[in-house]
């Protein structure tokens, strides 16, 4: 009987902890420096300034960890989004991306990686390991493809023929010498479903402009959402699943049990203070958007609803302590229109001291 290789032994232990896909690749310089530099120079990073830092380490982790020899890439599945039910405009419900369901995945996966490291140290007592979960300057998709977990699809996500794309990526740097694998071939073919489904035109084939991506706009973008893109958010208040939902490699994936948590009522969220936000979202991935960002998004979605029942909570938001929230609430009231919305905007105009929020009020009244 053949003796299992270190790569196979690591993959076996990873599967026991819930990582169905596990692979590895020897560390080498990623030939993406020119592309990434051009991508950043074009401004595609938007407000994600951290992407321009520690570039040498992104291209070669050995610059920061000279002891490392290999990268272990792992995939951990999460529940796919439910099929939309009901009329969100009538019910004033938003949508949250499926990956944000439950406790923050960073915490969950980091705990699993620590358990995996304990088990691997029993197999390889002298080995060193360093875990990553969507943190640090690691180009996760590149390493996942090199490790054989899948190919990078037209929607820019890692795709697997049986697992689809509903999984998190995690990594272990190690000083073990692990096997190389053949790079997986792509299987997107002539399909363009994801490109067609993207409501903001963020996707090109195998490329993305994050500045137009709903996930970026509702999470990483910290300032005002561009006016022309606000209506295209539809009812997404945190993240977006559209390019995954339409992908044929995810056909049949749907979770009927997660509907309420991922389609929350919006007026109560718009009324949350700091303590309320922390109590409801503080231990979830939604906390990444911060209170001001999430309430900004909620205001936009209420404005997109066309439902006059959205006016009262938006009127209340004109008194929010955050100018960003006040400004987007003003935009939403202007979009909804009607006498009550206009009277509230006129009353808010003389007391608004923030220039950007004041400009939103003037535009809404105009």
C-alpha positions in Angstrom: 0.0 0.0 0.0 1.3 3.4 -1.0 2.2 5.8 1.9 0.2 9.0 1.9 2.2 12.1 1.0 2.3 15.1 3.3 -0.2 16.8 1.0 -2.6 13.9 1.2 -2.3 13.7 5.0 -3.0 17.5 5.3 -6.0 17.2 3.0 -7.4 14.3 5.0 -7.1 16.1 8.3 -8.7 19.2 6.8 -11.7 17.2 5.5 -12.3 15.9 9.0 -12.7 19.4 10.2 -15.1 20.4 7.5 -12.9 21.6 4.7 -14.1 19.5 1.7 -11.5 21.0 -0.7 -7.9 21.2 0.3 -4.8 21.6 -1.9 -1.3 23.0 -1.8 1.3 24.7 -3.9 5.0 25.4 -3.5 5.6 29.1 -2.9 6.8 31.1 -5.8 6.6 34.6 -7.1 3.1 35.3 -8.5 3.4 36.8 -11.9 0.6 39.4 -11.2 2.6 42.4 -10.0 2.3 44.3 -13.3 -1.4 43.6 -13.5 -2.1 44.6 -9.9 0.0 47.8 -10.2 -2.0 48.8 -13.3 -5.3 47.9 -11.7 -4.5 50.1 -8.7 -3.1 52.9 -10.9 -6.5 52.9 -12.8 -8.2 53.6 -9.4 -10.0 50.3 -9.3 -9.2 49.7 -5.7 -11.6 52.6 -4.9 -11.4 53.4 -1.2 -9.6 50.1 -0.4 -6.2 51.9 0.1 -4.8 48.9 1.9 -4.6 46.9 -1.4 -1.7 49.1 -2.4 0.4 48.3 0.6 2.7 45.3 1.2 2.8 44.6 -2.5 6.0 42.6 -2.4 4.5 40.3 0.2 1.3 39.9 -1.9 3.4 38.6 -4.8 5.7 36.4 -2.7 4.8 35.6 1.0 8.4 34.6 1.5 9.5 38.2 1.7 7.8 38.4 5.1 8.2 34.7 6.0 11.4 33.5 4.6 11.0 30.1 6.3 7.8 29.3 4.4 8.0 26.9 1.5 4.3 26.0 0.6 0.8 27.4 0.7 -2.1 25.2 1.8 -5.4 26.4 0.4 -8.7 25.3 1.9 -12.4 25.8 1.1 -15.1 25.9 3.7 -18.7 25.8 2.4 -21.5 28.1 3.5 -25.2 27.9 2.9 -26.4 29.3 -0.4 -28.9 32.1 -0.5 -32.6 31.4 -0.4 -34.8 32.1 -3.3 -36.4 35.6 -2.9 -39.9 35.3 -1.5 -42.6 37.9 -1.3 -42.6 41.5 -2.5 -39.7 43.3 -0.8 -41.0 46.7 -1.8 -44.4 46.1 -0.1 -42.7 44.5 3.0 -39.7 46.9 3.0 -37.2 44.1 3.3 -33.6 44.2 2.3 -31.2 41.5 1.3 -27.9 40.4 2.9 -25.4 38.2 1.1 -25.5 34.6 2.2 -22.0 34.4 3.5 -22.8 36.9 6.3 -25.3 34.6 7.9 -24.6 33.7 11.5 -21.4 34.4 13.4 -18.5 36.2 11.6 -16.8 33.7 9.3 -13.4 35.1 10.2 -13.9 33.9 13.8 -15.3 30.5 12.8 -12.6 29.7 10.3 -9.8 31.0 12.4 -10.9 28.6 15.2 -11.0 25.7 12.8 -7.5 26.6 11.4 -6.1 26.6 14.9 -7.6 23.1 15.5 -6.2 22.0 12.2 -2.7 23.3 13.2 -2.9 21.3 16.4 -3.6 18.1 14.5 -1.0 18.8 11.9 1.7 19.4 14.5 1.0 15.9 15.8 1.7 14.6 12.3 4.6 17.0 11.6 6.1 17.9 15.0 8.8 20.1 13.6 6.7 22.0 11.0 5.7 25.6 11.2 2.3 27.0 10.2 0.7 30.4 9.8 -3.0 30.8 9.2 -4.9 33.3 7.1 -8.7 33.9 6.8 -9.4 36.7 4.4 -6.7 38.7 6.2 -3.2 39.9 5.4 -1.7 40.5 2.0 -2.6 37.1 0.5 -4.0 36.7 -3.0 -6.3 34.0 -2.0 -7.9 33.2 -5.4 -4.5 32.9 -7.1 -3.2 30.4 -4.5 -6.5 28.5 -4.5 -6.2 28.0 -8.3 -2.6 27.0 -7.9 -3.6 24.5 -5.3 -6.1 22.9 -7.6 -9.3 24.0 -5.7 -10.8 25.4 -8.9 -10.6 27.9 -11.7 -11.2 31.6 -11.5 -14.4 32.2 -13.4 -15.8 35.1 -15.4 -17.4 36.4 -12.2 -13.9 36.5 -10.7 -14.7 33.9 -8.1 -13.1 30.5 -7.6 -15.4 27.9 -9.1 -15.4 24.1 -8.6 -17.3 21.7 -10.8 -19.2 20.1 -7.9 -18.8 22.6 -5.0 -19.7 25.7 -7.2 -18.6 28.9 -5.5 -20.4 29.0 -2.1 -17.3 28.5 0.0 -14.8 30.6 2.0 -11.1 30.4 1.3 -8.5 30.0 4.0 -4.8 29.4 3.9 -1.9 28.0 5.9 1.7 29.0 5.2 4.0 26.2 6.1 7.7 25.2 5.9 6.8 21.8 4.6 7.7 21.0 1.1 4.3 20.1 -0.5 3.4 18.8 -4.0 2.6 21.0 -6.9 -0.6 20.3 -8.9 -1.6 21.0 -12.4 -3.4 24.3 -12.8 -7.1 23.6 -13.3 -8.6 24.4 -16.6 -11.5 26.8 -16.8 -15.1 25.6 -17.5 -17.0 28.9 -18.0 -17.0 28.3 -21.8 -19.3 30.7 -23.6 -21.6 31.3 -20.6 -22.1 35.0 -19.8 -24.9 34.7 -17.2 -22.9 36.5 -14.5 -22.0 39.3 -16.8 -25.6 39.8 -17.8 -27.0 39.6 -14.2 -24.7 42.2 -12.7 -26.9 45.3 -12.4 -24.1 47.8 -12.2 -22.0 46.5 -15.0 -19.1 45.8 -12.7 -18.1 42.6 -14.4 -16.2 42.0 -17.6 -15.2 38.5 -18.6 -12.7 37.5 -15.8 -12.3 41.1 -14.7 -14.1 43.4 -12.3 -14.3 47.1 -11.5 -15.0 47.0 -7.7 -16.1 50.6 -7.8 -19.3 49.5 -9.4 -19.7 46.2 -7.5 -22.6 46.2 -5.1 -20.6 44.2 -2.6 -17.9 46.9 -2.6 -20.4 49.7 -2.5 -22.3 48.4 0.5 -19.3 47.2 2.5 -15.9 48.6 1.7 -17.0 52.0 0.2 -17.1 54.4 3.2 -18.4 57.6 1.6 -21.5 58.5 -0.4 -22.7 56.0 -2.9 -22.5 57.4 -6.4 -25.9 58.8 -7.4 -26.1 56.9 -10.6 -25.6 53.6 -8.9 -28.0 54.0 -6.0 -31.1 52.8 -7.9 -29.1 49.7 -9.1 -28.6 48.5 -5.5 -32.2 47.3 -5.7 -32.7 45.9 -2.1 -29.1 44.8 -1.3 -28.0 46.3 2.0 -24.9 44.2 2.6 -23.1 42.4 -0.2 -24.6 40.7 -3.3 -25.1 37.1 -4.5 -26.4 37.7 -8.0 -23.3 36.6 -10.0 -23.3 33.4 -7.9 -27.0 32.7 -8.1 -27.1 32.7 -11.9 -23.9 30.6 -12.3 -24.7 27.2 -13.7 -22.1 25.6 -11.4 -24.3 26.6 -8.6 -27.5 25.3 -10.2 -29.9 23.8 -7.6 -28.2 25.5 -4.6 -30.7 27.2 -2.4 -31.4 27.4 1.3 -35.0 27.8 2.3 -34.2 28.1 6.0 -32.2 31.3 5.9 -34.8 33.6 4.4 -35.7 35.8 7.4 -32.2 36.4 8.5 -31.0 37.4 5.1 -34.1 39.5 4.2 -34.5 41.7 7.3 -37.2 44.4 7.8 -35.5 47.7 7.1 -37.3 50.3 9.3 -36.0 48.8 12.6 -32.5 48.7 11.2 -32.7 52.4 10.3 -33.6 53.2 13.9 -30.6 51.4 15.4 -28.2 53.4 17.6 -24.6 52.4 18.2 -25.6 50.0 21.0 -28.4 48.5 19.0 -26.2 48.0 16.0 -23.5 46.3 18.1 -26.1 44.0 19.8 -27.6 42.9 16.5 -24.6 42.8 14.1 -21.5 43.2 16.3 -20.5 39.5 16.1 -21.4 39.1 12.4 -19.7 39.9 9.1 -22.2 42.8 8.7 -20.2 44.7 11.3 -17.6 45.3 8.6 -19.9 48.0 7.0 -20.1 49.8 10.4 -23.4 51.4 11.6 -23.1 54.4 9.3 -22.5 52.3 6.2 -25.3 49.9 6.8 -27.8 52.6 7.6 -26.7 54.5 4.5 -27.4 51.4 2.5 -30.8 50.9 4.2 -31.8 54.5 3.3 -30.9 53.9 -0.3 -32.9 50.7 -0.5 -35.9 52.4 1.2 -35.7 55.0 -1.5 -35.7 52.3 -4.1 -38.8 50.7 -2.7 -41.3 53.2 -4.2 -43.4 52.5 -1.0 -44.8 55.6 0.9 -44.5 53.5 4.1 -40.8 54.1 3.8 -41.2 57.8 4.4 -41.7 57.9 8.2 -38.5 55.9 9.0 -36.6 58.1 6.5 -37.9 61.2 8.1 -36.6 60.0 11.4 -33.2 59.3 9.8 -32.9 63.0 8.9 -32.0 63.5 12.5 -29.4 60.7 12.6 -26.1 61.7 14.2 -24.2 60.6 11.1 -24.2 63.1 8.2 -23.7 60.2 5.8 -27.0 58.6 6.9 -28.8 62.0 6.9 -27.7 62.7 3.3 -28.8 59.3 1.9 -32.1 59.6 3.8 -32.6 62.9 2.1 -31.9 61.4 -1.3 -34.4 58.6 -0.6 -37.1 61.0 0.4 -36.5 63.0 -2.7 -36.8 59.8 -4.7 -40.1 58.8 -3.0 -41.6 62.3 -3.2 -44.9 63.3 -1.7 -46.0 66.1 0.7 -44.7 64.6 3.9 -41.3 63.9 2.4 -41.0 67.4 1.1 -42.1 69.0 4.3 -39.5 67.0 6.3 -36.8 68.0 3.9 -37.7 71.6 4.1 -37.7 71.4 7.9 -34.2 69.7 7.8 -32.7 72.2 5.4 -32.0 75.1 7.9 -30.6 72.9 10.6 -28.2 70.8 8.5 -24.6 71.9 9.1 -22.8 69.2 7.1 -22.1 70.5 3.5 -22.5 67.1 1.8 -25.8 66.3 3.7 -27.0 69.8 3.0 -26.3 69.3 -0.7 -28.3 66.0 -0.7 -31.2 67.9 0.8 -31.0 70.6 -1.8 -30.9 68.1 -4.6 -33.8 66.2 -3.1 -35.9 69.3 -2.9 -34.8 70.4 -6.4 
